[in-house]
Amino acid sequence: MPVLKCNACGVDKPYEEFNKKIAEGPLEPWNLRRCKECAHNEYVKRYGVPARRAALNASSNSWKERNPDRHAELAREYRRRHPEKVIAQNRLNYAVRRGIVQRKPCEVCGTTEKVHAHHHSYAPEHWYDVQWLCFVCHKLEHHDAA
């Protein structure tokens, strides 16, 4: 198992502790920019600040108000392309509202603010087998999977 130095923190870490974006080229030591911890801290610094998050939400809501037809079209397209995801999300949300499933703190950082459910599988038998992640950790979970 190779050990690499993170370009951000300068610490030697195992190869598996690094993020890799497919668009950044081949999976080579020279192409691993920063470790997952540094990537998480950078993301939190950029998007985890409530004022910044509020500005991003306001911008998104403003676009949705200006483009209601396009927003509805994108939502319909998402539901058409991913029916299994929509069903799993709806079933889980219903179970949370009914009190059958309890929302938990983020399993990575422990925060209770803006916690999302991350499905590893959308099969009916796994609808309620979720990992609870805050919006930052959830975004990074999808980034790591890419």
N, CA, C and O atoms as a GROMACS GRO file, in nm:
protein
  584
    1MET      N    1   0.085  -0.118   0.000
    1MET     CA    2   0.000   0.000   0.000
    1MET      C    3   0.090   0.124   0.000
    1MET      O    4   0.162   0.148   0.097
    2PRO      N    5   0.086   0.203  -0.108
    2PRO     CA    6   0.171   0.322  -0.115
    2PRO      C    7   0.126   0.431  -0.018
    2PRO      O    8   0.008   0.444   0.015
    3VAL      N    9   0.223   0.507   0.026
    3VAL     CA   10   0.197   0.621   0.114
    3VAL      C   11   0.227   0.747   0.033
    3VAL      O   12   0.331   0.757  -0.031
    4LEU      N   13   0.134   0.843   0.038
    4LEU     CA   14   0.149   0.967  -0.039
    4LEU      C   15   0.140   1.087   0.053
    4LEU      O   16   0.085   1.080   0.163
    5LYS      N   17   0.194   1.197   0.006
    5LYS     CA   18   0.189   1.321   0.082
    5LYS      C   19   0.075   1.408   0.029
    5LYS      O   20   0.067   1.433  -0.092
    6CYS      N   21  -0.011   1.453   0.118
    6CYS     CA   22  -0.122   1.541   0.081
    6CYS      C   23  -0.066   1.678   0.044
    6CYS      O   24   0.017   1.734   0.116
    7ASN      N   25  -0.111   1.732  -0.069
    7ASN     CA   26  -0.064   1.864  -0.113
    7ASN      C   27  -0.114   1.976  -0.024
    7ASN      O   28  -0.056   2.085  -0.023
    8ALA      N   29  -0.222   1.952   0.052
    8ALA     CA   30  -0.279   2.057   0.136
    8ALA      C   31  -0.217   2.058   0.275
    8ALA      O   32  -0.170   2.162   0.321
    9CYS      N   33  -0.217   1.943   0.343
    9CYS     CA   34  -0.168   1.939   0.481
    9CYS      C   35  -0.023   1.893   0.492
    9CYS      O   36   0.041   1.912   0.595
   10GLY      N   37   0.030   1.832   0.386
   10GLY     CA   38   0.169   1.788   0.386
   10GLY      C   39   0.196   1.662   0.466
   10GLY      O   40   0.312   1.628   0.491
   11VAL      N   41   0.091   1.591   0.508
   11VAL     CA   42   0.106   1.470   0.590
   11VAL      C   43   0.108   1.347   0.499
   11VAL      O   44   0.032   1.340   0.402
   12ASP      N   45   0.196   1.251   0.529
   12ASP     CA   46   0.200   1.125   0.456
   12ASP      C   47   0.083   1.038   0.500
   12ASP      O   48   0.066   1.012   0.620
   13LYS      N   49   0.002   0.994   0.402
   13LYS     CA   50  -0.116   0.913   0.432
   13LYS      C   51  -0.126   0.799   0.332
   13LYS      O   52  -0.069   0.806   0.223
   14PRO      N   53  -0.201   0.691   0.369
   14PRO     CA   54  -0.222   0.581   0.274
   14PRO      C   55  -0.299   0.629   0.151
   14PRO      O   56  -0.379   0.722   0.158
   15TYR      N   57  -0.274   0.563   0.041
   15TYR     CA   58  -0.333   0.593  -0.089
   15TYR      C   59  -0.485   0.602  -0.084
   15TYR      O   60  -0.544   0.686  -0.152
   16GLU      N   61  -0.551   0.517  -0.003
   16GLU     CA   62  -0.697   0.512   0.005
   16GLU      C   63  -0.758   0.635   0.071
   16GLU      O   64  -0.878   0.657   0.060
   17GLU      N   65  -0.677   0.716   0.138
   17GLU     CA   66  -0.730   0.835   0.207
   17GLU      C   67  -0.731   0.958   0.119
   17GLU      O   68  -0.743   1.070   0.169
   18PHE      N   69  -0.720   0.939  -0.012
   18PHE     CA   70  -0.718   1.051  -0.104
   18PHE      C   71  -0.840   1.050  -0.194
   18PHE      O   72  -0.888   0.945  -0.235
   19ASN      N   73  -0.891   1.170  -0.223
   19ASN     CA   74  -0.999   1.186  -0.319
   19ASN      C   75  -0.939   1.186  -0.458
   19ASN      O   76  -0.825   1.228  -0.478
   20LYS      N   77  -1.016   1.139  -0.551
   20LYS     CA   78  -0.972   1.139  -0.690
   20LYS      C   79  -1.090   1.175  -0.778
   20LYS      O   80  -1.193   1.107  -0.774
   21LYS      N   81  -1.078   1.280  -0.855
   21LYS     CA   82  -1.182   1.316  -0.950
   21LYS      C   83  -1.145   1.252  -1.084
   21LYS      O   84  -1.032   1.265  -1.131
   22ILE      N   85  -1.241   1.185  -1.145
   22ILE     CA   86  -1.216   1.119  -1.273
   22ILE      C   87  -1.171   1.219  -1.377
   22ILE      O   88  -1.085   1.188  -1.460
   23ALA      N   89  -1.228   1.339  -1.375
   23ALA     CA   90  -1.196   1.441  -1.475
   23ALA      C   91  -1.052   1.492  -1.463
   23ALA      O   92  -1.002   1.556  -1.556
   24GLU      N   93  -0.987   1.467  -1.350
   24GLU     CA   94  -0.852   1.520  -1.331
   24GLU      C   95  -0.743   1.429  -1.387
   24GLU      O   96  -0.624   1.457  -1.369
   25GLY      N   97  -0.781   1.323  -1.455
   25GLY     CA   98  -0.681   1.240  -1.520
   25GLY      C   99  -0.665   1.104  -1.455
   25GLY      O  100  -0.749   1.063  -1.375
   26PRO      N  101  -0.557   1.035  -1.489
   26PRO     CA  102  -0.537   0.897  -1.443
   26PRO      C  103  -0.516   0.888  -1.293
   26PRO      O  104  -0.475   0.984  -1.228
   27LEU      N  105  -0.544   0.771  -1.239
   27LEU     CA  106  -0.528   0.747  -1.096
   27LEU      C  107  -0.380   0.721  -1.068
   27LEU      O  108  -0.337   0.606  -1.057
   28GLU      N  109  -0.306   0.826  -1.057
   28GLU     CA  110  -0.162   0.820  -1.032
   28GLU      C  111  -0.129   0.903  -0.909
   28GLU      O  112  -0.202   0.998  -0.878
   29PRO      N  113  -0.022   0.870  -0.837
   29PRO     CA  114   0.013   0.947  -0.717
   29PRO      C  115   0.024   1.097  -0.740
   29PRO      O  116  -0.014   1.177  -0.655
   30TRP      N  117   0.078   1.137  -0.856
   30TRP     CA  118   0.096   1.279  -0.882
   30TRP      C  119  -0.037   1.349  -0.906
   30TRP      O  120  -0.044   1.472  -0.903
   31ASN      N  121  -0.145   1.273  -0.930
   31ASN     CA  122  -0.273   1.333  -0.962
   31ASN      C  123  -0.370   1.335  -0.843
   31ASN      O  124  -0.484   1.378  -0.858
   32LEU      N  125  -0.326   1.291  -0.727
   32LEU     CA  126  -0.411   1.295  -0.608
   32LEU      C  127  -0.382   1.427  -0.537
   32LEU      O  128  -0.276   1.444  -0.476
   33ARG      N  129  -0.475   1.518  -0.544
   33ARG     CA  130  -0.453   1.654  -0.496
   33ARG      C  131  -0.445   1.665  -0.343
   33ARG      O  132  -0.347   1.716  -0.289
   34ARG      N  133  -0.550   1.618  -0.274
   34ARG     CA  134  -0.555   1.633  -0.129
   34ARG      C  135  -0.626   1.513  -0.067
   34ARG      O  136  -0.704   1.444  -0.133
   35CYS      N  137  -0.597   1.491   0.059
   35CYS     CA  138  -0.660   1.380   0.130
   35CYS      C  139  -0.808   1.412   0.154
   35CYS      O  140  -0.849   1.527   0.142
   36LYS      N  141  -0.886   1.310   0.188
   36LYS     CA  142  -1.029   1.327   0.209
   36LYS      C  143  -1.057   1.426   0.322
   36LYS      O  144  -1.151   1.504   0.314
   37GLU      N  145  -0.976   1.422   0.426
   37GLU     CA  146  -0.997   1.512   0.539
   37GLU      C  147  -0.979   1.658   0.496
   37GLU      O  148  -1.059   1.744   0.532
   38CYS      N  149  -0.874   1.685   0.418
   38CYS     CA  150  -0.851   1.822   0.370
   38CYS      C  151  -0.962   1.865   0.273
   38CYS      O  152  -1.004   1.980   0.274
   39ALA      N  153  -1.008   1.772   0.188
   39ALA     CA  154  -1.116   1.802   0.095
   39ALA      C  155  -1.243   1.836   0.173
   39ALA      O  156  -1.315   1.930   0.138
   40HIS      N  157  -1.270   1.760   0.279
   40HIS     CA  158  -1.387   1.786   0.362
   40HIS      C  159  -1.376   1.922   0.427
   40HIS      O  160  -1.472   2.000   0.425
   41ASN      N  161  -1.261   1.953   0.486
   41ASN     CA  162  -1.242   2.083   0.552
   41ASN      C  163  -1.257   2.198   0.453
   41ASN      O  164  -1.315   2.302   0.486
   42GLU      N  165  -1.205   2.180   0.331
   42GLU     CA  166  -1.216   2.285   0.229
   42GLU      C  167  -1.362   2.304   0.189
   42GLU      O  168  -1.408   2.418   0.172
   43TYR      N  169  -1.435   2.194   0.174
   43TYR     CA  170  -1.576   2.203   0.136
   43TYR      C  171  -1.656   2.272   0.246
   43TYR      O  172  -1.741   2.357   0.218
   44VAL      N  173  -1.629   2.236   0.372
   44VAL     CA  174  -1.699   2.298   0.485
   44VAL      C  175  -1.670   2.448   0.487
   44VAL      O  176  -1.759   2.529   0.510
   45LYS      N  177  -1.544   2.484   0.464
   45LYS     CA  178  -1.507   2.626   0.464
   45LYS      C  179  -1.580   2.702   0.354
   45LYS      O  180  -1.622   2.815   0.373
   46ARG      N  181  -1.595   2.639   0.238
   46ARG     CA  182  -1.657   2.706   0.125
   46ARG      C  183  -1.809   2.706   0.134
   46ARG      O  184  -1.872   2.810   0.112
   47TYR      N  185  -1.870   2.591   0.168
   47TYR     CA  186  -2.015   2.579   0.161
   47TYR      C  187  -2.083   2.558   0.296
   47TYR      O  188  -2.205   2.568   0.305
   48GLY      N  189  -2.007   2.530   0.401
   48GLY     CA  190  -2.066   2.502   0.530
   48GLY      C  191  -2.098   2.625   0.613
   48GLY      O  192  -2.163   2.614   0.717
   49VAL      N  193  -2.054   2.740   0.569
   49VAL     CA  194  -2.081   2.864   0.642
   49VAL      C  195  -2.228   2.902   0.618
   49VAL      O  196  -2.270   2.916   0.504
   50PRO      N  197  -2.304   2.920   0.725
   50PRO     CA  198  -2.448   2.948   0.708
   50PRO      C  199  -2.478   3.066   0.615
   50PRO      O  200  -2.572   3.059   0.537
   51ALA      N  201  -2.399   3.173   0.622
   51ALA     CA  202  -2.424   3.288   0.536
   51ALA      C  203  -2.402   3.252   0.390
   51ALA      O  204  -2.480   3.293   0.303
   52ARG      N  205  -2.298   3.177   0.362
   52ARG     CA  206  -2.270   3.135   0.224
   52ARG      C  207  -2.378   3.040   0.175
   52ARG      O  208  -2.425   3.050   0.061
   53ARG      N  209  -2.419   2.948   0.262
   53ARG     CA  210  -2.523   2.853   0.225
   53ARG      C  211  -2.654   2.927   0.198
   53ARG      O  212  -2.726   2.892   0.104
   54ALA      N  213  -2.686   3.027   0.279
   54ALA     CA  214  -2.808   3.105   0.259
   54ALA      C  215  -2.804   3.178   0.125
   54ALA      O  216  -2.905   3.186   0.055
   55ALA      N  217  -2.688   3.231   0.089
   55ALA     CA  218  -2.673   3.301  -0.039
   55ALA      C  219  -2.692   3.204  -0.156
   55ALA      O  220  -2.757   3.237  -0.255
   56LEU      N  221  -2.635   3.083  -0.144
   56LEU     CA  222  -2.651   2.983  -0.250
   56LEU      C  223  -2.797   2.940  -0.262
   56LEU      O  224  -2.847   2.925  -0.374
   57ASN      N  225  -2.864   2.920  -0.149
   57ASN     CA  226  -3.006   2.883  -0.151
   57ASN      C  227  -3.090   2.994  -0.213
   57ASN      O  228  -3.181   2.966  -0.291
   58ALA      N  229  -3.061   3.118  -0.178
   58ALA     CA  230  -3.136   3.231  -0.234
   58ALA      C  231  -3.117   3.238  -0.385
   58ALA      O  232  -3.212   3.264  -0.459
   59SER      N  233  -2.995   3.216  -0.430
   59SER     CA  234  -2.967   3.218  -0.573
   59SER      C  235  -3.043   3.106  -0.644
   59SER      O  236  -3.100   3.128  -0.751
   60SER      N  237  -3.042   2.987  -0.585
   60SER     CA  238  -3.113   2.874  -0.643
   60SER      C  239  -3.263   2.900  -0.647
   60SER      O  240  -3.328   2.873  -0.748
   61ASN      N  241  -3.319   2.950  -0.538
   61ASN     CA  242  -3.462   2.979  -0.533
   61ASN      C  243  -3.501   3.088  -0.633
   61ASN      O  244  -3.608   3.083  -0.693
   62SER      N  245  -3.413   3.186  -0.649
   62SER     CA  246  -3.439   3.294  -0.744
   62SER      C  247  -3.445   3.238  -0.887
   62SER      O  248  -3.533   3.275  -0.965
   63TRP      N  249  -3.353   3.147  -0.920
   63TRP     CA  250  -3.353   3.086  -1.053
   63TRP      C  251  -3.482   3.005  -1.073
   63TRP      O  252  -3.543   3.011  -1.180
   64LYS      N  253  -3.522   2.930  -0.970
   64LYS     CA  254  -3.645   2.850  -0.980
   64LYS      C  255  -3.767   2.938  -1.002
   64LYS      O  256  -3.857   2.901  -1.077
   65GLU      N  257  -3.770   3.055  -0.938
   65GLU     CA  258  -3.883   3.147  -0.955
   65GLU      C  259  -3.883   3.208  -1.095
   65GLU      O  260  -3.990   3.227  -1.154
   66ARG      N  261  -3.766   3.237  -1.149
   66ARG     CA  262  -3.756   3.294  -1.283
   66ARG      C  263  -3.779   3.191  -1.392
   66ARG      O  264  -3.820   3.227  -1.503
   67ASN      N  265  -3.754   3.064  -1.363
   67ASN     CA  266  -3.764   2.958  -1.463
   67ASN      C  267  -3.851   2.842  -1.415
   67ASN      O  268  -3.803   2.729  -1.408
   68PRO      N  269  -3.978   2.866  -1.382
   68PRO     CA  270  -4.060   2.758  -1.326
   68PRO      C  271  -4.082   2.643  -1.423
   68PRO      O  272  -4.086   2.527  -1.382
   69ASP      N  273  -4.097   2.674  -1.551
   69ASP     CA  274  -4.118   2.567  -1.650
   69ASP      C  275  -3.995   2.479  -1.664
   69ASP      O  276  -4.005   2.357  -1.670
   70ARG      N  277  -3.879   2.542  -1.670
   70ARG     CA  278  -3.754   2.466  -1.683
   70ARG      C  279  -3.729   2.383  -1.557
   70ARG      O  280  -3.685   2.268  -1.566
   71HIS      N  281  -3.757   2.440  -1.440
   71HIS     CA  282  -3.739   2.366  -1.314
   71HIS      C  283  -3.832   2.245  -1.310
   71HIS      O  284  -3.790   2.136  -1.271
   72ALA      N  285  -3.956   2.263  -1.350
   72ALA     CA  286  -4.052   2.152  -1.353
   72ALA      C  287  -4.008   2.045  -1.453
   72ALA      O  288  -4.021   1.926  -1.427
   73GLU      N  289  -3.956   2.089  -1.567
   73GLU     CA  290  -3.908   1.995  -1.668
   73GLU      C  291  -3.790   1.913  -1.615
   73GLU      O  292  -3.784   1.792  -1.636
   74LEU      N  293  -3.697   1.979  -1.546
   74LEU     CA  294  -3.582   1.908  -1.488
   74LEU      C  295  -3.626   1.809  -1.381
   74LEU      O  296  -3.573   1.698  -1.372
   75ALA      N  297  -3.724   1.848  -1.299
   75ALA     CA  298  -3.775   1.759  -1.196
   75ALA      C  299  -3.843   1.638  -1.257
   75ALA      O  300  -3.822   1.525  -1.212
   76ARG      N  301  -3.925   1.660  -1.361
   76ARG     CA  302  -3.990   1.548  -1.431
   76ARG      C  303  -3.887   1.454  -1.492
   76ARG      O  304  -3.902   1.332  -1.484
   77GLU      N  305  -3.784   1.511  -1.553
   77GLU     CA  306  -3.679   1.430  -1.616
   77GLU      C  307  -3.605   1.345  -1.512
   77GLU      O  308  -3.576   1.228  -1.536
   78TYR      N  309  -3.576   1.404  -1.396
   78TYR     CA  310  -3.509   1.330  -1.289
   78TYR      C  311  -3.598   1.213  -1.243
   78TYR      O  312  -3.550   1.101  -1.228
   79ARG      N  313  -3.727   1.241  -1.222
   79ARG     CA  314  -3.818   1.135  -1.178
   79ARG      C  315  -3.833   1.027  -1.284
   79ARG      O  316  -3.848   0.909  -1.251
   80ARG      N  317  -3.829   1.065  -1.411
   80ARG     CA  318  -3.839   0.967  -1.518
   80ARG      C  319  -3.714   0.878  -1.526
   80ARG      O  320  -3.725   0.757  -1.544
   81ARG      N  321  -3.597   0.940  -1.511
   81ARG     CA  322  -3.472   0.864  -1.522
   81ARG      C  323  -3.440   0.781  -1.399
   81ARG      O  324  -3.370   0.680  -1.409
   82HIS      N  325  -3.491   0.823  -1.281
   82HIS     CA  326  -3.455   0.754  -1.156
   82HIS      C  327  -3.578   0.718  -1.073
   82HIS      O  328  -3.589   0.763  -0.959
   83PRO      N  329  -3.670   0.639  -1.126
   83PRO     CA  330  -3.791   0.608  -1.050
   83PRO      C  331  -3.762   0.533  -0.920
   83PRO      O  332  -3.831   0.553  -0.821
   84GLU      N  333  -3.660   0.447  -0.920
   84GLU     CA  334  -3.628   0.371  -0.799
   84GLU      C  335  -3.577   0.461  -0.688
   84GLU      O  336  -3.605   0.436  -0.571
   85LYS      N  337  -3.503   0.566  -0.723
   85LYS     CA  338  -3.455   0.661  -0.622
   85LYS      C  339  -3.571   0.740  -0.563
   85LYS      O  340  -3.578   0.758  -0.441
   86VAL      N  341  -3.661   0.785  -0.649
   86VAL     CA  342  -3.774   0.866  -0.604
   86VAL      C  343  -3.863   0.785  -0.510
   86VAL      O  344  -3.906   0.835  -0.407
   87ILE      N  345  -3.889   0.660  -0.546
   87ILE     CA  346  -3.973   0.574  -0.460
   87ILE      C  347  -3.907   0.553  -0.325
   87ILE      O  348  -3.972   0.566  -0.221
   88ALA      N  349  -3.777   0.520  -0.325
   88ALA     CA  350  -3.705   0.496  -0.199
   88ALA      C  351  -3.704   0.622  -0.112
   88ALA      O  352  -3.726   0.614   0.009
   89GLN      N  353  -3.680   0.738  -0.173
   89GLN     CA  354  -3.677   0.863  -0.097
   89GLN      C  355  -3.815   0.895  -0.040
   89GLN      O  356  -3.827   0.937   0.075
   90ASN      N  357  -3.919   0.876  -0.121
   90ASN     CA  358  -4.055   0.904  -0.074
   90ASN      C  359  -4.095   0.811   0.040
   90ASN      O  360  -4.154   0.855   0.138
   91ARG      N  361  -4.064   0.682   0.028
   91ARG     CA  362  -4.098   0.587   0.134
   91ARG      C  363  -4.026   0.621   0.263
   91ARG      O  364  -4.085   0.617   0.371
   92LEU      N  365  -3.897   0.655   0.253
   92LEU     CA  366  -3.821   0.690   0.372
   92LEU      C  367  -3.874   0.818   0.435
   92LEU      O  368  -3.889   0.826   0.557
   93ASN      N  369  -3.904   0.919   0.354
   93ASN     CA  370  -3.957   1.046   0.407
   93ASN      C  371  -4.090   1.023   0.478
   93ASN      O  372  -4.116   1.083   0.583
   94TYR      N  373  -4.174   0.937   0.422
   94TYR     CA  374  -4.301   0.906   0.485
   94TYR      C  375  -4.278   0.837   0.620
   94TYR      O  376  -4.345   0.869   0.718
   95ALA      N  377  -4.185   0.742   0.624
   95ALA     CA  378  -4.154   0.672   0.749
   95ALA      C  379  -4.099   0.767   0.855
   95ALA      O  380  -4.128   0.751   0.973
   96VAL      N  381  -4.021   0.866   0.814
   96VAL     CA  382  -3.968   0.965   0.909
   96VAL      C  383  -4.083   1.051   0.962
   96VAL      O  384  -4.091   1.076   1.082
   97ARG      N  385  -4.171   1.096   0.873
   97ARG     CA  386  -4.285   1.178   0.916
   97ARG      C  387  -4.376   1.103   1.012
   97ARG      O  388  -4.430   1.162   1.106
   98ARG      N  389  -4.395   0.975   0.989
   98ARG     CA  390  -4.481   0.893   1.074
   98ARG      C  391  -4.412   0.850   1.203
   98ARG      O  392  -4.479   0.797   1.292
   99GLY      N  393  -4.282   0.871   1.216
   99GLY     CA  394  -4.209   0.833   1.337
   99GLY      C  395  -4.162   0.689   1.336
   99GLY      O  396  -4.114   0.640   1.438
  100ILE      N  397  -4.174   0.620   1.224
  100ILE     CA  398  -4.128   0.482   1.212
  100ILE      C  399  -3.976   0.476   1.208
  100ILE      O  400  -3.915   0.386   1.264
  101VAL      N  401  -3.916   0.573   1.140
  101VAL     CA  402  -3.771   0.584   1.130
  101VAL      C  403  -3.730   0.716   1.195
  101VAL      O  404  -3.793   0.820   1.170
  102GLN      N  405  -3.628   0.714   1.276
  102GLN     CA  406  -3.580   0.835   1.343
  102GLN      C  407  -3.461   0.894   1.267
  102GLN      O  408  -3.366   0.823   1.232
  103ARG      N  409  -3.467   1.025   1.243
  103ARG     CA  410  -3.353   1.096   1.184
  103ARG      C  411  -3.243   1.102   1.290
  103ARG      O  412  -3.271   1.134   1.406
  104LYS      N  413  -3.119   1.073   1.250
  104LYS     CA  414  -3.007   1.069   1.344
  104LYS      C  415  -2.905   1.176   1.309
  104LYS      O  416  -2.913   1.235   1.201
  105PRO      N  417  -2.809   1.203   1.398
  105PRO     CA  418  -2.702   1.297   1.365
  105PRO      C  419  -2.613   1.242   1.254
  105PRO      O  420  -2.615   1.122   1.225
  106CYS      N  421  -2.536   1.329   1.193
  106CYS     CA  422  -2.442   1.288   1.088
  106CYS      C  423  -2.348   1.182   1.143
  106CYS      O  424  -2.288   1.200   1.249
  107GLU      N  425  -2.334   1.072   1.070
  107GLU     CA  426  -2.249   0.962   1.115
  107GLU      C  427  -2.101   0.991   1.095
  107GLU      O  428  -2.016   0.917   1.145
  108VAL      N  429  -2.068   1.098   1.022
  108VAL     CA  430  -1.928   1.133   0.999
  108VAL      C  431  -1.882   1.241   1.095
  108VAL      O  432  -1.782   1.224   1.165
  109CYS      N  433  -1.955   1.353   1.099
  109CYS     CA  434  -1.909   1.466   1.180
  109CYS      C  435  -1.993   1.490   1.306
  109CYS      O  436  -1.952   1.566   1.393
  110GLY      N  437  -2.110   1.427   1.316
  110GLY     CA  438  -2.192   1.436   1.438
  110GLY      C  439  -2.288   1.553   1.445
  110GLY      O  440  -2.361   1.565   1.544
  111THR      N  441  -2.292   1.639   1.346
  111THR     CA  442  -2.384   1.753   1.350
  111THR      C  443  -2.528   1.706   1.335
  111THR      O  444  -2.554   1.599   1.280
  112THR      N  445  -2.621   1.786   1.384
  112THR     CA  446  -2.763   1.755   1.370
  112THR      C  447  -2.832   1.851   1.273
  112THR      O  448  -2.954   1.845   1.255
  113GLU      N  449  -2.754   1.938   1.211
  113GLU     CA  450  -2.810   2.040   1.122
  113GLU      C  451  -2.808   1.991   0.977
  113GLU      O  452  -2.705   1.947   0.927
  114LYS      N  453  -2.923   2.000   0.911
  114LYS     CA  454  -2.939   1.963   0.770
  114LYS      C  455  -2.888   1.822   0.741
  114LYS      O  456  -2.801   1.803   0.656
  115VAL      N  457  -2.942   1.724   0.813
  115VAL     CA  458  -2.900   1.585   0.797
  115VAL      C  459  -2.985   1.518   0.689
  115VAL      O  460  -3.107   1.526   0.692
  116HIS      N  461  -2.918   1.451   0.595
  116HIS     CA  462  -2.983   1.380   0.485
  116HIS      C  463  -2.965   1.230   0.502
  116HIS      O  464  -2.875   1.186   0.573
  117ALA      N  465  -3.050   1.154   0.437
  117ALA     CA  466  -3.036   1.008   0.435
  117ALA      C  467  -2.965   0.970   0.305
  117ALA      O  468  -3.007   1.010   0.197
  118HIS      N  469  -2.858   0.893   0.317
  118HIS     CA  470  -2.784   0.846   0.199
  118HIS      C  471  -2.813   0.698   0.179
  118HIS      O  472  -2.778   0.615   0.263
  119HIS      N  473  -2.878   0.666   0.066
  119HIS     CA  474  -2.907   0.527   0.033
  119HIS      C  475  -2.787   0.466  -0.038
  119HIS      O  476  -2.732   0.525  -0.131
  120HIS      N  477  -2.747   0.347   0.006
  120HIS     CA  478  -2.642   0.273  -0.066
  120HIS      C  479  -2.705   0.183  -0.171
  120HIS      O  480  -2.638   0.142  -0.266
  121SER      N  481  -2.833   0.152  -0.153
  121SER     CA  482  -2.908   0.070  -0.248
  121SER      C  483  -3.052   0.119  -0.248
  121SER      O  484  -3.107   0.156  -0.144
  122TYR      N  485  -3.113   0.117  -0.366
  122TYR     CA  486  -3.252   0.161  -0.378
  122TYR      C  487  -3.348   0.044  -0.390
  122TYR      O  488  -3.466   0.062  -0.421
  123ALA      N  489  -3.299  -0.077  -0.365
  123ALA     CA  490  -3.385  -0.196  -0.367
  123ALA      C  491  -3.487  -0.184  -0.252
  123ALA      O  492  -3.454  -0.131  -0.146
  124PRO      N  493  -3.609  -0.234  -0.273
  124PRO     CA  494  -3.714  -0.221  -0.170
  124PRO      C  495  -3.671  -0.273  -0.032
  124PRO      O  496  -3.710  -0.215   0.070
  125GLU      N  497  -3.594  -0.378  -0.027
  125GLU     CA  498  -3.552  -0.432   0.103
  125GLU      C  499  -3.449  -0.342   0.173
  125GLU      O  500  -3.418  -0.365   0.290
  126HIS      N  501  -3.397  -0.242   0.103
  126HIS     CA  502  -3.295  -0.152   0.162
  126HIS      C  503  -3.344  -0.007   0.171
  126HIS      O  504  -3.263   0.083   0.194
  127TRP      N  505  -3.474   0.016   0.155
  127TRP     CA  506  -3.525   0.153   0.160
  127TRP      C  507  -3.494   0.222   0.292
  127TRP      O  508  -3.473   0.344   0.294
  128TYR      N  509  -3.490   0.149   0.400
  128TYR     CA  510  -3.469   0.210   0.531
  128TYR      C  511  -3.327   0.188   0.584
  128TYR      O  512  -3.296   0.231   0.695
  129ASP      N  513  -3.242   0.122   0.506
  129ASP     CA  514  -3.101   0.104   0.542
  129ASP      C  515  -3.024   0.222   0.486
  129ASP      O  516  -2.972   0.216   0.374
  130VAL      N  517  -3.016   0.328   0.563
  130VAL     CA  518  -2.953   0.450   0.514
  130VAL      C  519  -2.840   0.492   0.609
  130VAL      O  520  -2.834   0.452   0.725
  131GLN      N  521  -2.754   0.574   0.555
  131GLN     CA  522  -2.649   0.637   0.635
  131GLN      C  523  -2.690   0.782   0.650
  131GLN      O  524  -2.716   0.850   0.550
  132TRP      N  525  -2.696   0.831   0.774
  132TRP     CA  526  -2.737   0.969   0.798
  132TRP      C  527  -2.614   1.059   0.788
  132TRP      O  528  -2.517   1.041   0.862
  133LEU      N  529  -2.620   1.156   0.695
  133LEU     CA  530  -2.507   1.245   0.669
  133LEU      C  531  -2.557   1.389   0.660
  133LEU      O  532  -2.665   1.415   0.607
  134CYS      N  533  -2.477   1.482   0.713
  134CYS     CA  534  -2.510   1.624   0.695
  134CYS      C  535  -2.491   1.659   0.547
  134CYS      O  536  -2.432   1.580   0.473
  135PHE      N  537  -2.539   1.774   0.505
  135PHE     CA  538  -2.533   1.808   0.363
  135PHE      C  539  -2.390   1.811   0.311
  135PHE      O  540  -2.366   1.778   0.195
  136VAL      N  541  -2.294   1.851   0.395
  136VAL     CA  542  -2.154   1.857   0.352
  136VAL      C  543  -2.099   1.716   0.333
  136VAL      O  544  -2.043   1.685   0.228
  137CYS      N  545  -2.116   1.631   0.433
  137CYS     CA  546  -2.064   1.494   0.425
  137CYS      C  547  -2.135   1.415   0.316
  137CYS      O  548  -2.074   1.328   0.253
  138HIS      N  549  -2.264   1.444   0.293
  138HIS     CA  550  -2.340   1.375   0.188
  138HIS      C  551  -2.284   1.412   0.051
  138HIS      O  552  -2.266   1.326  -0.035
  139LYS      N  553  -2.256   1.540   0.032
  139LYS     CA  554  -2.200   1.586  -0.095
  139LYS      C  555  -2.064   1.520  -0.117
  139LYS      O  556  -2.034   1.477  -0.228
  140LEU      N  557  -1.984   1.511  -0.012
  140LEU     CA  558  -1.852   1.450  -0.025
  140LEU      C  559  -1.862   1.299  -0.047
  140LEU      O  560  -1.777   1.241  -0.115
  141GLU      N  561  -1.962   1.235   0.010
  141GLU     CA  562  -1.982   1.091  -0.013
  141GLU      C  563  -2.006   1.066  -0.163
  141GLU      O  564  -1.951   0.971  -0.219
  142HIS      N  565  -2.086   1.150  -0.226
  142HIS     CA  566  -2.109   1.134  -0.370
  142HIS      C  567  -1.985   1.172  -0.450
  142HIS      O  568  -1.958   1.113  -0.554
  143HIS      N  569  -1.910   1.270  -0.402
  143HIS     CA  570  -1.786   1.310  -0.469
  143HIS      C  571  -1.685   1.195  -0.465
  143HIS      O  572  -1.618   1.167  -0.565
  144ASP      N  573  -1.675   1.128  -0.349
  144ASP     CA  574  -1.582   1.017  -0.335
  144ASP      C  575  -1.620   0.900  -0.422
  144ASP      O  576  -1.534   0.827  -0.469
  145ALA      N  577  -1.750   0.881  -0.446
  145ALA     CA  578  -1.797   0.768  -0.525
  145ALA      C  579  -1.774   0.791  -0.673
  145ALA      O  580  -1.773   0.696  -0.752
  146ALA      N  581  -1.756   0.916  -0.713
  146ALA     CA  582  -1.739   0.947  -0.857
  146ALA      C  583  -1.605   0.904  -0.910
  146ALA      O  584  -1.577   0.922  -1.028
   0.00000   0.00000   0.00000
